[in-house]
Amino acid sequence: TGKAFCYACSNVLFLIHYRSGGMKVAKIVFISLYEPYWLGVQCLASYLLEKGHDVHLLCLKAGYIDLHPVLWKPVEEHHGYQMFSNNTLQCMAIDAQRISEREFALLAQEIERLGPDIIGLSARSMTDALAPRLVSVFKEGAPSALLVAGGHGPSLVPEHYLLSGFDVVVRGDGEEALLDLAENTGNIARIRSLPNISTRSETGFIHNPLRAQTKNLDKYPYPLQERE
């Protein structure tokens, strides 16, 4: 079993660390934005830990639960959608609570301290516009890390994330794809052939077929919940 710890920093970023010992492992840092529950990356972390890898979760703006704040007037330059509901104009949290440069710097510092082999961004469509800025932050913190994007946004528009600077996009279910990446870090030729993976080559984009979905979810461990 792994050990876990977390800490708060400026109330905008916290880290959970899971580590499995006894073997040479890949160090993976997952990044979540505006996620009050971040269940998806907890599922991925649990499976990768079970397979012996070193997993960290960095959650930015994690405590911001109000996903649809009320607006007094429309926002002209916005990342998420705006909607009229219950007689009020509402927006996405990404527009009400923008990530500051100080917070981006803090994220880069934490990534540099961790020194990951893989950085995995769990993204919604509302964070599509942040992809280029996040790539610059990730490269500042870990210039040689493999940059991976997954989630709803990257699955729908993988080309956008690849053009923004990500090395790999995971489309669809991520458990097996992330395990494949962890076991083939540094082998770009092998990575380009993996199921569920989109990459970019000199001649264009590569979108590999999706593997069959796993029907027996008992195969996977429960999402990790431990904190200290």
Disulfide bonds with the S-S distance in Angstrom:
none
